[in-house]
Amino acid sequence: MSKTAAVILAAGRGTRMHSGRVKALHELGGVPLLLHVIRAVQGAGLGTPWVVLGYQADRVEEVLEKGQAQYVRQPEMHGTADAVFQVLHELPDDVENVLVLYADCPLVPEPLLTALVENHEDNRDAVTLVTTVMEDPTGYGRVVRDTNGGSIVAIVEEKSADPITRTIQEINTGIGIWRVRGLRQVLADLPYHGEEQYLTEAVDVLSRQGASISSLVWDNPEQVMGINTRRELARAEAVLREKTLNRLYDQGVTIVDPNTTYVDAEVEVGQDTVLYPMTFLKGHTKIGRECHIGPMTTVSNSRLGDGVIVDQSVVEQSVISSTARVGPFSHLRAGTFLDRDVKIGNFVELKNARVGIGSKAGHHSYLGDATLGGRVNIGAGTVIVNFDGVTKHQTFIGDEAFIGCNTNLVAPMEIGPGAYVAAGSTLTQNVPGDALAIARGRQENKLGWAKGKGK
């Protein structure tokens, strides 16, 4: 089998997105558009792709992990033909075919790429294009075939098409595999349209030279749709979300209302977990078995063990161990770790906090930059005062400590195992183990004062 190199064109700005960010980095299912295409290439066994960068090239390289792609810069935005021409200078001599894809076609499936390469090898054509039939082909280049309706003779962009050509419903997806030798010979001489050269015009040139051009007609237009506008991005998001939810169904996950459940492409959910309405699972989140998530819950880039319950809460960059419970109306911020059987109740916020086995914070508390041992009780209204305006300070609470309601713990602070803190205290000193700490202002009762008030 001849050697094939995959090339992904990602140099364009994407002006119709009306964005300050390069189109290739807009996200679909929580993953940049470009990364979807890179993964399809790798999943099809085509190795590390070449990516042509232009607008915000440095930013693209920063987002992608090292080794995911080889990069080629397009110094000037002179169109798709020029972009491919830049790559041809870099390819090893033993590469015979170049598979061209686009960063804004993120739903392309691995089986399509595999079938395309196999068809191209079998037919030995100069180029094999991926086409599809759309009910509304507006905006796409039309596929023009010979009088017998067989071989492709040209790809006509919509703005250059006459009324008859515009009635053609078979469109060019932009995906195709080309023989390097023939492509190299025609690219430099393609005409300019303004400041751009179109790769599609190489089809017309090769056809007139007598080269054979074939196609793979893909029967699912959604999988090869291009994204040029925010509306198209939203349509692609809906397609990917349905695919993701179907994956979860097949893995034994219950989704009570799929119309209001949003799960990013990389999220993993265990068997017999239930997702309730208005649940958002984002990023690299991984959820265990037999959990109950939602309703009205967001979990981002977090890991949850088996049997976890999160109700009407927000969890970000945190770890929740098995059989812990969170919510309703709680917020776990970055760096939070809950051990087994922890209970975090309503209106509790944690940040960079580690909570030991069986500990509880039931109501209206803030625990920041803290380490709590096992079986600690945090009373309602407890605040760890961790920030002095310059530095975040740590608090350590030992096993089986009891923190009374409406308590301020002014960090840095250490409360020993088994210690009690009386309700209403503001502590500024450490508390030894098994001690009782009371830090209140002295109460004074003025007898008869209320009765005589106002006289």
Secondary structure in CASP SS format (residue, H / E / C, confidence):
PFRMAT SS
TARGET T0000
AUTHOR 0000-0000-0000
METHOD secondary structure of the structure
MODEL  1
M C 1.00
S C 1.00
K E 1.00
T E 1.00
A E 1.00
A E 1.00
V E 1.00
I E 1.00
L E 1.00
A C 1.00
A C 1.00
G C 1.00
R C 1.00
G C 1.00
T H 1.00
R H 1.00
M H 1.00
H C 1.00
S C 1.00
G C 1.00
R C 1.00
V C 1.00
K H 1.00
A H 1.00
L H 1.00
H C 1.00
E E 1.00
L E 1.00
G C 1.00
G C 1.00
V E 1.00
P E 1.00
L H 1.00
L H 1.00
L H 1.00
H H 1.00
V H 1.00
I H 1.00
R H 1.00
A H 1.00
V H 1.00
Q H 1.00
G H 1.00
A C 1.00
G C 1.00
L C 1.00
G C 1.00
T C 1.00
P C 1.00
W E 1.00
V E 1.00
V E 1.00
L E 1.00
G C 1.00
Y C 1.00
Q C 1.00
A H 1.00
D H 1.00
R H 1.00
V H 1.00
E H 1.00
E H 1.00
V H 1.00
L C 1.00
E C 1.00
K C 1.00
G C 1.00
Q C 1.00
A C 1.00
Q E 1.00
Y E 1.00
V E 1.00
R E 1.00
Q C 1.00
P C 1.00
E C 1.00
M C 1.00
H C 1.00
G H 1.00
T H 1.00
A H 1.00
D H 1.00
A H 1.00
V H 1.00
F H 1.00
Q H 1.00
V H 1.00
L H 1.00
H C 1.00
E C 1.00
L C 1.00
P C 1.00
D C 1.00
D C 1.00
V E 1.00
E E 1.00
N E 1.00
V E 1.00
L E 1.00
V E 1.00
L E 1.00
Y E 1.00
A C 1.00
D C 1.00
C C 1.00
P C 1.00
L C 1.00
V C 1.00
P C 1.00
E H 1.00
P H 1.00
L H 1.00
L H 1.00
T H 1.00
A H 1.00
L H 1.00
V H 1.00
E H 1.00
N H 1.00
H H 1.00
E H 1.00
D H 1.00
N H 1.00
R C 1.00
D C 1.00
A C 1.00
V E 1.00
T E 1.00
L E 1.00
V E 1.00
T E 1.00
T E 1.00
V E 1.00
M C 1.00
E C 1.00
D C 1.00
P C 1.00
T C 1.00
G C 1.00
Y C 1.00
G C 1.00
R E 1.00
V E 1.00
V E 1.00
R E 1.00
D C 1.00
T C 1.00
N C 1.00
G C 1.00
G C 1.00
S C 1.00
I E 1.00
V E 1.00
A E 1.00
I E 1.00
V E 1.00
E C 1.00
E H 1.00
K H 1.00
S H 1.00
A C 1.00
D C 1.00
P H 1.00
I H 1.00
T H 1.00
R H 1.00
T C 1.00
I C 1.00
Q C 1.00
E E 1.00
I E 1.00
N E 1.00
T E 1.00
G E 1.00
I E 1.00
G E 1.00
I E 1.00
W E 1.00
R E 1.00
V H 1.00
R H 1.00
G H 1.00
L H 1.00
R H 1.00
Q H 1.00
V H 1.00
L H 1.00
A C 1.00
D C 1.00
L C 1.00
P C 1.00
Y C 1.00
H E 1.00
G C 1.00
E C 1.00
E E 1.00
Q C 1.00
Y C 1.00
L C 1.00
T C 1.00
E H 1.00
A H 1.00
V H 1.00
D H 1.00
V H 1.00
L H 1.00
S H 1.00
R H 1.00
Q C 1.00
G C 1.00
A C 1.00
S C 1.00
I E 1.00
S E 1.00
S E 1.00
L E 1.00
V E 1.00
W C 1.00
D C 1.00
N C 1.00
P H 1.00
E H 1.00
Q H 1.00
V H 1.00
M C 1.00
G C 1.00
I C 1.00
N C 1.00
T C 1.00
R H 1.00
R H 1.00
E H 1.00
L H 1.00
A H 1.00
R H 1.00
A H 1.00
E H 1.00
A H 1.00
V H 1.00
L H 1.00
R H 1.00
E H 1.00
K H 1.00
T H 1.00
L H 1.00
N H 1.00
R H 1.00
L H 1.00
Y H 1.00
D H 1.00
Q C 1.00
G C 1.00
V C 1.00
T E 1.00
I E 1.00
V C 1.00
D C 1.00
P H 1.00
N H 1.00
T H 1.00
T E 1.00
Y E 1.00
V E 1.00
D C 1.00
A C 1.00
E C 1.00
V C 1.00
E E 1.00
V E 1.00
G C 1.00
Q C 1.00
D C 1.00
T C 1.00
V E 1.00
L E 1.00
Y C 1.00
P C 1.00
M C 1.00
T E 1.00
F E 1.00
L E 1.00
K E 1.00
G C 1.00
H C 1.00
T C 1.00
K E 1.00
I E 1.00
G C 1.00
R C 1.00
E C 1.00
C C 1.00
H E 1.00
I E 1.00
G C 1.00
P C 1.00
M C 1.00
T E 1.00
T E 1.00
V E 1.00
S E 1.00
N C 1.00
S C 1.00
R E 1.00
L E 1.00
G C 1.00
D C 1.00
G C 1.00
V C 1.00
I E 1.00
V E 1.00
D C 1.00
Q C 1.00
S C 1.00
V E 1.00
V E 1.00
E E 1.00
Q C 1.00
S C 1.00
V E 1.00
I E 1.00
S C 1.00
S C 1.00
T C 1.00
A C 1.00
R E 1.00
V E 1.00
G C 1.00
P C 1.00
F C 1.00
S C 1.00
H E 1.00
L E 1.00
R C 1.00
A C 1.00
G C 1.00
T C 1.00
F E 1.00
L E 1.00
D C 1.00
R C 1.00
D C 1.00
V C 1.00
K E 1.00
I E 1.00
G E 1.00
N E 1.00
F E 1.00
V E 1.00
E E 1.00
L E 1.00
K E 1.00
N E 1.00
A E 1.00
R E 1.00
V E 1.00
G C 1.00
I C 1.00
G C 1.00
S C 1.00
K E 1.00
A E 1.00
G E 1.00
H E 1.00
H E 1.00
S E 1.00
Y E 1.00
L E 1.00
G E 1.00
D E 1.00
A E 1.00
T E 1.00
L E 1.00
G C 1.00
G C 1.00
R C 1.00
V C 1.00
N E 1.00
I E 1.00
G C 1.00
A C 1.00
G C 1.00
T C 1.00
V E 1.00
I E 1.00
V E 1.00
N C 1.00
F E 1.00
D C 1.00
G C 1.00
V C 1.00
T C 1.00
K E 1.00
H C 1.00
Q C 1.00
T E 1.00
F E 1.00
I E 1.00
G C 1.00
D C 1.00
E C 1.00
A C 1.00
F E 1.00
I E 1.00
G C 1.00
C C 1.00
N C 1.00
T C 1.00
N E 1.00
L E 1.00
V E 1.00
A C 1.00
P C 1.00
M E 1.00
E E 1.00
I E 1.00
G C 1.00
P C 1.00
G C 1.00
A C 1.00
Y E 1.00
V E 1.00
A C 1.00
A C 1.00
G C 1.00
S C 1.00
T E 1.00
L E 1.00
T C 1.00
Q C 1.00
N C 1.00
V E 1.00
P C 1.00
G C 1.00
D C 1.00
A C 1.00
L E 1.00
A E 1.00
I C 1.00
A C 1.00
R C 1.00
G C 1.00
R C 1.00
Q C 1.00
E C 1.00
N C 1.00
K C 1.00
L C 1.00
G C 1.00
W H 1.00
A H 1.00
K H 1.00
G H 1.00
K C 1.00
G C 1.00
K C 1.00
END
